[in-house]
Each structure stands twice: as C-alpha cells, then as structure tokens.
C-alpha cells in the first residue's frame, strides 16, 4: 500500500495531523462456520455461519514542528477519536465506501522528538461496508448487486384516501401492512433499518398489523406487490459489501 492515504473519521479529515502508511482489516472477510460431527460418521455437517466484527488497524505518523505542536496535535486527535459509538470511516482509496467503527484504544504508540507514530485500532461492530444511498421510485421490482443484500426504507406519499397500505416481498414471502385512515398528502415511512413505522413524522408502531414481518432485500431480483393507485412509493437503500 502506498504512503499518503487519508482518512475521514466521523466526517473529519485526519490528513492534516495523521498520515496513514498502512491499513489492515480490509482483506478477505472473516467468517465462523458452525458445524457438528456425528459419532461413526466421517467429517462433519454445516449448521450455520456467522460473520464476526471487523477490526481495522490504521498505521501512521504525526509530524510536528515542535514538541508543543506534537502535544497539540495529539490532543486534537484524541478529541476527534472520542465518540460514544461507531461512526463513519472513509479512506481516500475507497471514496464511495463507508465503514462504521469506534476507536478501540490501546495503540502501539511511540514518540521521538517531534514525531509520533503507531497504530490506531478501530472496531466495526457491523462488519459490512456500505455504498452511498440509492433512492428510486418503486414500481415493481429491482436488482440488488451486493451479495449481502440490503435493508430497505420505504417512503410513501398518498395521492388517494385509503384505510390501509401493504407491500409484499416475493423472495422472502414477508409483507408489511399498515392500517390507518390515510388522506391525500399523508406520508408513511416503513424503516427496516430501525424497524420503525412513522406517519407524517410521528412514530405509530400500533398501526402495523400483527402478521407483518420486516424483511431484507436479497442479492439479485427483488419483486414487490404493492397496494395499487394510492400513492407514490420511494425506496431508499445502501448496498453493503463484505
């Protein structure tokens, strides 16, 4: 990896204080295979798999004009790295990809004169990396490229009065149905990311019917059956990759 890559952490460019020399944790993904052996039978059989959290180790250095300048830059870096949860991480060689991680602390760090160097470790509780958001008008079916599928958000603006709205996903055989007296101009959001139903900006989970089930879009073709002629349906999603 060439020297000089930059990094945006929580939308802050670290290039002015921390120069990256190497990044570890972006290679082939890790997965844990759950399997079981049977007495008297060769080999084992597969039960399931799990993709563990992603660890990103960012190696680099801080160059300063003086010891005081070095202290100021480290203090500034510490303020940026101190977050209460995972935040966005974007590297300059992957400008259209976002990781979500939290600084894990305990870096291998050393200082000599006006130079500091070491590794900044980050834990990505969500192991996936995400493409920019796509917004489309949903008319029936879409193609998803990422093998990990995506989590959808549906925004509906009603052009007719109706007392219910439903959307069924053929591939998972799941559907979402909302019962409510919708009027012209009302807006409904079905957010599978946080599993929330909002009507005109107000959370109304009680309007979701008991037989509804949240779903993810799958790799390949996705076909929907939608309540017809009651409104415009916008689909928002971010493709995710390993």
SETORRO-490886 format. One record per residue: x, y, z of N, C-alpha, C, O in turn. Coordinates in steps of 0.1 Angstrom, whole numbers, padded with zeros to 4 digits, always signed. Layout:
XYZXYZXYZXYZ...
//
This chain:
+0008-0012+0000+0000+0000+0000+0009+0012+0000+0018+0013+0008+0006+0022-0009+0014+0034-0010+0012+0043+0002+0001+0043+0008+0022+0051+0005+0022+0060+0016+0013+0072+0012+0013+0076+0000+0006+0078+0021-0001+0091+0018-0016+0089+0017-0023+0099+0014-0022+0078+0021-0036+0077+0021-0042+0086+0033-0035+0088+0043-0054+0091+0030-0060+0099+0041-0073+0092+0046-0077+0082+0040-0078+0097+0056-0089+0091+0063-0099+0101+0069-0094+0111+0075-0112+0100+0066-0122+0108+0073-0128+0099+0084-0134+0089+0081-0127+0104+0096-0133+0098+0108-0144+0107+0113-0142+0118+0117-0157+0101+0113-0168+0109+0117-0169+0122+0109-0172+0133+0115-0166+0121+0096-0166+0132+0087-0155+0143+0089-0155+0154+0083-0145+0140+0097-0134+0149+0099-0122+0143+0092-0118+0132+0094-0115+0151+0084-0103+0147+0077-0091+0147+0086-0088+0158+0092-0085+0136+0088-0074+0134+0097-0060+0137+0090-0050+0136+0096-0060+0140+0077-0048+0140+0069-0039+0151+0074-0026+0149+0073-0044+0162+0079-0035+0173+0084-0027+0169+0096-0017+0176+0099-0032+0159+0104-0025+0156+0116-0019+0141+0116-0009+0138+0123-0026+0132+0109-0022+0118+0110-0020+0113+0095-0030+0112+0088-0008+0110+0092-0005+0105+0078-0005+0089+0078+0003+0083+0085-0014+0083+0071-0015+0069+0071-0004+0062+0062-0001+0067+0051+0002+0052+0067+0012+0044+0060+0007+0030+0057+0012+0024+0048-0003+0025+0064-0008+0011+0062-0021+0010+0068-0024+0016+0079-0029+0001+0062-0043-0002+0068-0045-0017+0068-0043-0023+0057-0048-0023+0079-0050-0037+0080-0065-0039+0083-0071-0032+0092-0071-0050+0077-0085-0053+0080-0095-0051+0069-0107-0053+0071-0089-0049+0057-0098-0047+0045-0096-0058+0035-0101-0057+0024-0090-0069+0039-0088-0080+0030-0100-0090+0030-0111-0086+0033-0097-0102+0025-0108-0112+0025-0115-0113+0039-0109-0113+0049-0129-0113+0038-0136-0113+0051-0135-0125+0059-0131-0136+0054-0137-0124+0072-0137-0135+0082-0151-0140+0083-0161-0133+0083-0152-0153+0085-0165-0159+0089-0162-0172+0097-0152-0179+0096-0171-0174+0106-0171-0185+0115-0181-0195+0111-0193-0192+0110-0177-0208+0108-0186-0218+0104-0190-0227+0116-0181-0234+0121-0203-0227+0119-0208-0236+0129-0210-0250+0123-0218-0251+0114-0204-0260+0128-0205-0274+0123-0206-0284+0134-0202-0281+0146-0210-0296+0131-0211-0306+0141-0207-0320+0136-0210-0323+0124-0200-0327+0144-0196-0341+0140-0206-0351+0146-0212-0349+0156-0207-0362+0139-0216-0373+0144-0207-0385+0146-0199-0389+0137-0209-0392+0157-0201-0403+0160-0203-0414+0150-0214-0418+0146-0192-0420+0145-0192-0430+0135-0193-0425+0121-0194-0433+0111-0194-0412+0119-0195-0407+0105-0183-0398+0102-0179-0390+0110-0178-0400+0090-0166-0391+0086-0170-0377+0084-0181-0373+0081-0161-0368+0088-0162-0354+0085-0173-0348+0095-0174-0352+0106-0179-0338+0090-0189-0330+0098-0200-0325+0089-0199-0326+0076-0210-0319+0094-0220-0312+0086-0222-0298+0091-0221-0294+0102-0225-0289+0081-0226-0275+0084-0240-0271+0090-0250-0276+0085-0239-0263+0100-0252-0259+0107-0255-0244+0103-0266-0241+0099-0245-0236+0104-0248-0222+0101-0234-0214+0100-0224-0221+0101-0235-0201+0097-0223-0193+0097-0225-0180+0104-0237-0176+0105-0214-0174+0108-0215-0161+0114-0204-0152+0110-0192-0157+0109-0206-0140+0106-0196-0130+0102-0193-0122+0114-0201-0114+0119-0181-0123+0120-0177-0115+0132-0175-0101+0129-0174-0096+0118-0173-0093+0140-0170-0079+0138-0157-0077+0130-0148-0086+0130-0156-0065+0124-0144-0062+0116-0134-0054+0125-0138-0045+0131-0121-0057+0124-0111-0049+0131-0103-0042+0120-0097-0048+0111-0102-0029+0122-0094-0020+0113-0082-0015+0121-0084-0008+0131-0070-0017+0116-0058-0012+0123-0052-0002+0113-0047-0006+0102-0051+0010+0117-0046+0021+0108-0033+0026+0113-0032+0032+0124-0023+0023+0106-0009+0027+0110-0005+0040+0103-0008+0042+0092+0001+0048+0111+0005+0061+0105+0014+0069+0115+0020+0064+0125+0016+0082+0112+0025+0090+0120+0020+0104+0120+0012+0109+0112+0025+0111+0130+0022+0126+0132+0035+0133+0131+0045+0130+0138+0036+0143+0123+0048+0151+0122+0044+0165+0127+0034+0171+0124+0053+0170+0135+0051+0183+0142+0063+0192+0140+0074+0188+0137+0061+0205+0143+0072+0215+0142+0080+0216+0155+0091+0220+0155+0073+0212+0166+0080+0212+0179+0073+0202+0188+0063+0196+0185+0078+0201+0200+0072+0192+0210+0059+0197+0214+0049+0189+0216+0057+0210+0215+0045+0216+0219+0034+0213+0208+0023+0211+0211+0039+0215+0195+0030+0212+0184+0025+0198+0184+0014+0195+0180+0034+0189+0187+0031+0174+0187+0020+0172+0198+0011+0164+0195+0022+0178+0210+0012+0176+0220-0002+0182+0216-0012+0175+0218-0002+0193+0209-0014+0199+0205-0021+0190+0195-0033+0189+0195-0013+0184+0185-0019+0176+0175-0025+0163+0181-0035+0158+0177-0018+0157+0191-0023+0145+0197-0035+0148+0205-0045+0140+0205-0036+0159+0212-0048+0163+0220-0060+0165+0210-0071+0161+0213-0057+0171+0199-0068+0173+0189-0072+0160+0183-0085+0158+0182-0063+0151+0180-0067+0138+0175-0075+0130+0186-0085+0124+0182-0071+0131+0199-0079+0125+0209-0093+0130+0210-0102+0122+0212-0095+0143+0208-0109+0148+0208-0117+0143+0197-0129+0140+0199-0111+0141+0185-0118+0136+0174-0122+0121+0176-0133+0116+0173-0112+0113+0181-0114+0099+0183-0124+0095+0194-0129+0084+0194-0127+0104+0203-0136+0102+0214-0150+0103+0210-0156+0114+0209-0157+0091+0207-0171+0091+0203-0178+0081+0212-0172+0073+0219-0191+0082+0212-0199+0073+0221-0204+0060+0214-0211+0052+0220-0201+0059+0201-0205+0047+0193-0197+0047+0180-0188+0055+0178-0200+0037+0172-0194+0036+0159-0198+0048+0150-0210+0052+0150-0188+0053+0143-0191+0065+0134-0185+0061+0120-0179+0051+0119-0188+0070+0111-0184+0067+0097-0168+0068+0095-0162+0077+0101-0163+0059+0087-0149+0059+0084-0148+0057+0069-0153+0048+0063-0141+0067+0063-0139+0066+0048-0124+0068+0045-0118+0078+0050-0119+0059+0037-0105+0061+0032-0104+0066+0018-0113+0064+0010-0093+0073+0015-0092+0080+0002-0092+0071-0009-0095+0075-0021-0087+0058-0008-0087+0049-0019-0100+0042-0021-0101+0034-0030-0110+0044-0012-0123+0039-0013-0133+0050-0010-0141+0049-0001-0133+0060-0018-0141+0072-0015-0156+0069-0015-0164+0077-0009-0161+0059-0022-0175+0056-0022-0179+0045-0013-0190+0039-0015-0171+0042-0003-0174+0031+0006-0173+0037+0020-0163+0044+0023-0182+0033+0029-0182+0038+0043-0182+0026+0052-0190+0017+0051-0172+0026+0061-0172+0016+0073-0177+0024+0085-0178+0036+0085-0182+0016+0095-0187+0022+0107-0179+0016+0119-0181+0004+0122-0171+0024+0126-0162+0018+0136-0160+0028+0148-0163+0040+0146-0156+0023+0159-0153+0031+0171-0138+0028+0174-0133+0017+0174-0131+0039+0179-0117+0038+0183-0116+0028+0195-0123+0030+0205-0107+0018+0194-0106+0008+0204-0096+0011+0214-0095+0004+0224-0088+0021+0212-0078+0025+0222-0066+0016+0222-0065+0007+0214-0057+0018+0232-0045+0009+0234-0037+0008+0222-0034-0004+0218-0033+0018+0215-0025+0017+0203-0010+0014+0207-0006+0018+0218-0003+0008+0198+0011+0008+0200+0017+0021+0195+0018+0023+0183+0021+0030+0204+0024+0043+0201+0038+0047+0206+0041+0043+0218+0046+0054+0199+0059+0058+0203+0062+0072+0198+0057+0076+0188+0069+0080+0206+0072+0094+0202+0088+0096+0203+0094+0092+0213+0093+0103+0193+0107+0106+0193+0108+0121+0187+0104+0124+0176+0113+0129+0196+0115+0143+0193+0101+0150+0188+0092+0151+0197+0100+0153+0176+0088+0159+0171+0080+0150+0162+0072+0155+0153+0081+0137+0164+0074+0127+0156+0068+0117+0165+0074+0112+0174+0055+0114+0162+0048+0103+0168+0044+0093+0158+0040+0097+0147+0044+0080+0161+0039+0070+0152+0033+0058+0159+0037+0056+0171+0024+0051+0153+0018+0040+0159+0006+0035+0151+0004+0039+0139-0002+0027+0157-0014+0021+0151-0027+0025+0158-0027+0024+0171-0036+0030+0151-0049+0033+0157-0059+0022+0154-0062+0020+0142-0063+0015+0164-0073+0003+0162-0087+0008+0162-0091+0016+0171-0095+0002+0153-0110+0005+0153-0117-0008+0153-0113-0017+0146-0129-0008+0160-0138-0020+0160-0150-0016+0152-0157-0006+0155-0153-0024+0142-0165-0022+0134-0175-0033+0138-0174-0044+0134-0184-0029+0147-0194-0039+0152-0202-0045+0141-0206-0057+0140-0205-0036+0131-0212-0041+0119-0200-0044+0109-0193-0035+0105-0199-0056+0105-0187-0060+0096-0188-0055+0082-0178-0056+0075-0200-0050+0078-0201-0047+0064-0196-0033+0061-0195-0024+0070-0193-0030+0048-0190-0017+0044-0202-0013+0034-0207-0022+0027-0205+0000+0033-0217+0005+0027-0214+0014+0015-0205+0023+0016-0222+0012+0004-0221+0022-0007-0230+0034-0004-0238+0033+0006-0229+0044-0012-0238+0056-0010-0253+0052-0011-0256+0042-0018-0261+0060-0006-0276+0057-0006-0281+0058-0020-0278+0068-0027-0290+0049-0024-0297+0049-0036-0312+0052-0033-0318+0047-0024-0318+0061-0041-0332+0064-0040-0339+0062-0053-0334+0068-0063-0349+0054-0054-0356+0051-0066-0371+0051-0064-0376+0049-0053-0379+0054-0075-0393+0052-0074-0396+0037-0076-0392+0032-0087-0403+0031-0067-0405+0017-0068-0418+0014-0075-0429+0018-0071-0417+0006-0086-0428+0003-0094-0431-0012-0094-0442-0016-0099-0422-0021-0090-0425-0035-0090-0413-0044-0087-0415-0053-0078-0402-0041-0093-0390-0050-0090-0377-0042-0092-0377-0032-0099-0367-0046-0085-0353-0040-0086-0343-0051-0085-0346-0062-0081-0331-0048-0090-0319-0057-0089-0310-0052-0078-0306-0040-0078-0305-0061-0070-0295-0058-0059-0282-0065-0063-0282-0077-0065-0271-0058-0064-0258-0064-0067-0251-0070-0056-0245-0080-0057-0252-0064-0044-0243-0068-0033-0248-0082-0028-0260-0084-0026-0238-0091-0026-0242-0105-0021-0248-0105-0007-0255-0114-0004-0245-0095+0001-0251-0094+0014-0265-0089+0015-0271-0088+0026-0270-0084+0003-0284-0078+0003-0284-0065+0010-0273-0059+0013-0296-0059+0012-0297-0046+0017-0309-0045+0027-0318-0053+0026-0309-0035+0035-0320-0032+0044-0328-0020+0038-0322-0009+0037-0341-0022+0035-0348-0011+0028-0355-0001+0037-0358-0004+0049-0357+0011+0032-0366+0021+0038-0376+0025+0027-0372+0029+0016-0389+0024+0030-0399+0028+0020-0406+0041+0025-0410+0042+0036-0406+0051+0016-0413+0063+0018-0425+0064+0009-0424+0063-0003-0437+0065+0014-0450+0066+0006-0456+0079+0009-0458+0083+0020-0460+0086-0002-0468+0098-0002-0481+0095-0009-0482+0092-0020-0492+0096-0001-0505+0092-0006-0512+0103-0015-0512+0115-0012-0517+0098-0026-0524+0106-0036-0539+0103-0036-0547+0110-0043-0543+0093-0028-0557+0089-0027-0560+0086-0012-0551+0082-0005-0572+0087-0008-0576+0083+0005-0577+0068+0006-0581+0061-0003-0572+0062+0017-0572+0047+0019-0571+0044+0034-0566+0052+0041-0576+0033+0038-0575+0029+0052-0565+0018+0055-0564+0013+0066-0557+0015+0044-0546+0005+0047-0536+0006+0035-0539+0010+0024-0524+0002+0038-0513+0001+0028-0505-0011+0031-0502-0014+0042-0501-0019+0020-0493-0031+0022-0483-0032+0011-0485-0027+0000-0471-0038+0015-0461-0041+0005-0456-0055+0008-0452-0058+0019-0456-0064-0002-0452-0078+0000-0439-0080-0008-0438-0076-0020-0429-0087-0002-0417-0090-0008-0417-0105-0012-0418-0114-0004-0417-0108-0025-0419-0121-0030-0408-0131-0026-0411-0142-0022-0396-0126-0026-0384-0135-0024-0384-0140-0009-0381-0152-0007-0388-0132+0000-0388-0137+0014-0401-0141+0019-0403-0147+0030-0412-0139+0011-0425-0142+0014-0430-0135+0027-0438-0140+0035-0425-0123+0029-0429-0115+0040-0436-0102+0035-0434-0098+0024-0444-0096+0044-0450-0084+0040-0452-0074+0052-0450-0078+0063-0454-0061+0049-0457-0051+0058-0470-0045+0055-0473-0041+0044-0479-0045+0065-0492-0039+0063-0495-0029+0074-0494-0032+0086-0500-0017+0070-0503-0007+0079-0518-0003+0078-0523-0001+0067-0525-0003+0089-0539+0001+0089-0541+0015+0095-0537+0017+0107-0546+0025+0087-0547+0039+0092-0555+0046+0082-0556+0043+0070-0562+0056+0087-0571+0064+0077-0562+0075+0071-0561+0086+0075-0555+0071+0060-0547+0079+0052-0555+0089+0044-0564+0085+0037-0550+0102+0043-0556+0111+0034-0546+0116+0024-0534+0113+0025-0551+0123+0014-0542+0128+0003-0531+0137+0010-0534+0146+0017-0519+0134+0006-0508+0142+0011-0501+0136+0024-0490+0140+0028-0508+0126+0030-0501+0120+0042-0489+0112+0037-0488+0108+0026-0479+0111+0046-0467+0104+0043-0464+0093+0053-0465+0095+0065-0461+0081+0048-0458+0069+0056-0443+0065+0053-0439+0064+0042-0436+0062+0064-0423+0057+0063-0422+0043+0070-0426+0042+0082-0418+0033+0062-0415+0020+0068-0400+0017+0067-0394+0015+0057-0394+0019+0079-0379+0019+0080-0375+0006+0086-0376+0003+0098-0369-0003+0078-0365-0016+0082-0351-0015+0089-0347-0025+0096-0344-0004+0088-0331-0003+0095-0333-0002+0110-0326-0009+0117-0343+0006+0114-0346+0007+0129-0359+0001+0132-0364+0002+0144-0366-0006+0122-0379-0012+0124-0389-0003+0130-0395-0005+0141-0391+0008+0123-0400+0019+0128-0410+0022+0117-0407+0023+0105-0422+0025+0122-0433+0030+0113-0436+0044+0117-0438+0047+0129-0435+0053+0107-0438+0067+0110-0449+0072+0100-0448+0069+0088-0458+0080+0105-0469+0086+0097-0468+0101+0100-0470+0106+0111-0465+0108+0089-0463+0123+0090-0453+0127+0101-0455+0136+0108-0442+0119+0101-0431+0121+0111-0433+0117+0125-0424+0118+0133-0445+0111+0128-0448+0106+0141-0447+0091+0142-0453+0084+0133-0440+0085+0151-0439+0070+0152-0453+0065+0157-0458+0068+0167-0458+0055+0149-0471+0049+0151-0469+0034+0149-0475+0028+0139-0462+0027+0158-0460+0013+0157-0473+0004+0157-0474-0006+0152-0483+0010+0164-0495+0002+0166-0503+0000+0153-0512-0008+0153-0500+0008+0143-0507+0007+0130-0502-0005+0122-0508-0008+0112-0491-0011+0126-0485-0022+0118-0493-0035+0123-0493-0038+0135-0498-0042+0113-0506-0054+0117-0497-0065+0123-0485-0066+0120-0504-0074+0131-0497-0084+0138-0490-0094+0129-0479-0100+0133-0495-0096+0117-0489-0106+0108-0478-0100+0099-0472-0107+0090-0474-0088+0101-0464-0081+0094-0450-0086+0098-0449-0091+0110-0440-0086+0089-0427-0091+0093-0417-0083+0084-0418-0082+0072-0407-0077+0091-0397-0069+0084-0388-0078+0076-0386-0090+0079-0383-0073+0065-0375-0081+0056-0363-0073+0050-0363-0061+0050-0353-0081+0045-0342-0075+0038-0343-0079+0023-0349-0089+0020-0338-0070+0015-0338-0073+0001-0326-0083-0002-0315-0081+0004-0328-0092-0011-0318-0102-0014-0309-0099-0026-0313-0090-0034-0298-0106-0028-0290-0104-0040-0298-0109-0052-0304-0120-0052-0297-0101-0062-0304-0105-0075-0317-0097-0076-0318-0086-0071-0327-0104-0082-0340-0098-0084-0349-0098-0072-0350-0107-0065-0356-0086-0070-0365-0085-0059-0378-0080-0064-0379-0069-0071-0389-0087-0062-0402-0084-0067-0411-0080-0056-0411-0087-0045-0420-0070-0058-0429-0065-0048-0443-0065-0053-0446-0063-0065-0452-0067-0044-0466-0065-0046-0471-0054-0037-0470-0055-0025-0475-0043-0043-0478-0030-0035-0493-0026-0037-0498-0028-0048-0499-0021-0027-0512-0016-0028-0513-0006-0039-0505+0004-0039-0521-0008-0049-0521+0000-0061-0529+0013-0060-0539+0014-0053-0524+0023-0068-0531+0035-0071-0535+0043-0058-0546+0050-0058-0527+0042-0048-0530+0051-0036-0519+0061-0033-0521+0070-0025-0507+0059-0039-0496+0069-0037-0484+0065-0044-0483+0055-0051-0474+0074-0042-0460+0072-0048-0451+0065-0038-0451+0070-0026-0444+0055-0042-0435+0047-0033-0421+0050-0036-0416+0047-0048-0413+0055-0027-0398+0057-0029-0391+0046-0021-0394+0044-0009-0381+0040-0027-0373+0030-0019-0359+0036-0017-0353+0041-0027-0354+0036-0005-0341+0041-0001-0333+0029+0004-0338+0021+0012-0321+0027-0001-0312+0016+0004-0298+0019+0002-0294+0027-0007-0289+0012+0009-0275+0013+0007-0270-0002+0005-0271-0010+0014-0264-0004-0006-0258-0017-0008-0246-0020+0002-0239-0010+0005-0245-0032+0007-0235-0035+0017-0226-0046+0011-0231-0055+0005-0214-0045+0015-0203-0054+0009-0195-0060+0021-0194-0054+0031-0189-0071+0018-0180-0077+0028-0166-0072+0027-0157-0076+0034
//
